[in-house]
Amino acid sequence: MSTETQRTFPKITDSGLDELRQRIGVKIGQTAEPWCYEATRDNIRHYAHGIGDDNPLWCDPDYAAKSHYGGIVALPSFLFSTSRIVSGYVGGLPGVHAMWSGADWTWHKEVRRNDVISTEAYLKDLVEHQTRFAGRAIQQIYHVDFFNQSGDKVAEADSWCFRTERDHARENGTKYREVRERGVRRYTDEELGEAYKLYRDEEVRGAVPRYWEDVNVGDELPTMFKGPMTVTGFVAYAQGWGGLYIRANKLAWKLIDAHPGVGIKNRFGIPDVPERVHWEEDFALEVGAPGAYDYGPERTSWMTHHLTNWMGDTGFLHKASCKVRRHNPEGDMVFIKGKVVRKFVENGKHLVEIAQEAQNQDGEQSAVGGGIVVLPSRG
């Protein structure tokens, strides 16, 4: 888009923030319906495949029947598909860009095949930051509780988006200046082959128990590879997760008619959703990103995938956190590493804490996080 025709976007205003603060702690009523109400076999499989996870515990009924669960269970990150709020469906500040940027999860029990999931949510806090990406930014934090059909709380999470001014990010943001100047990265067959070895050698612990006594502080987890990033991959994730605003025809019109700030005109003059930053490079550049990029919940799900591969079928992921540090645009590769940092026993459970970091192909930090895993004990 030329400078002469460069559009401008709404700003963060004090009055808008004051209005939004009135919502803190107030239970949120029905918003957009979730992508998945139920943890069906297909819904679980589609989500798992959307992050490149082929663990048979989620996907193969015959295999799962032989596990101690006696059937398919959902991978922990599947719950992203059951709540638009935890996935980044924010309120307030109409027309101001929202970037999903992290979450702290706690799981209390597994989600089994055909469980029906309901949620309760509220705005927890607003925190102001100064960022290299967009100057002034507002961290908008939500809390969501997840329940099964019996009323058991299966999980809870705090997740957050950063609300940023698109014009400032595009015109004054410094975070991706070097990336833009660097130009398109083209890989050799040898470089791709080295990365693909990590796929070929990826270990799913599976039915072999990983006992707490056999784990030592300082143990390193195998490096997990994700990528190279393509729009096809981003779309594959959206197929399982559902996206925030992906609608067609009449349903797209109903969404934008009810929420005009969601409709931003494309090159045909047609209002379209801001989510297209994930597949439309020109629009991604307009909001200050280095190109079409991955989803935040997708990246968090990669981090938990790293943990569930390591812990095996008899492990249970109790907590996980992820903070997104930069965009992963088309062409990026991501390498996730982890290390055991603590072993402890609490309430009779044998726990292992793991620290994680994800870096791109240039060694730039993509995300940081970690988790606490419950492991079986030989005792």
Secondary structure, 3 states (H helix, E strand, C coil): CCHHHCCCCCCCCHHHHHHHHCCECCECCCCCCCCCCECCHHHHHHHHHHCCCCCHHHHCHHHHHCCCCCCCECCHHHHHHHCCCCCCCCCCCCCCEEEEEEEEEEECCCCECCCECEEEEEEEEEEEEEECCCEEEEEEEEEEEEECCCCCEEEEEEEEEEEECHHHHHHHCCCCHHHHHHCCCCCCHHHHHHHHHHHHCCCCCCCCCCCHHHCCCCCEEEEEEECCCCHHHHHHHHHHHCCCCCCCHHHHHHHHHHCHHHCEECCCCCEECHHHHHCCHHHHHHCCCCCCECCHHHHHHHHHHHHHHHHCCCCEEEEEEEEECCCCECCCCEEEEEEEEEEEEECCEEEEEEEEEEEECCCCEEEEEEEEEECCCCC
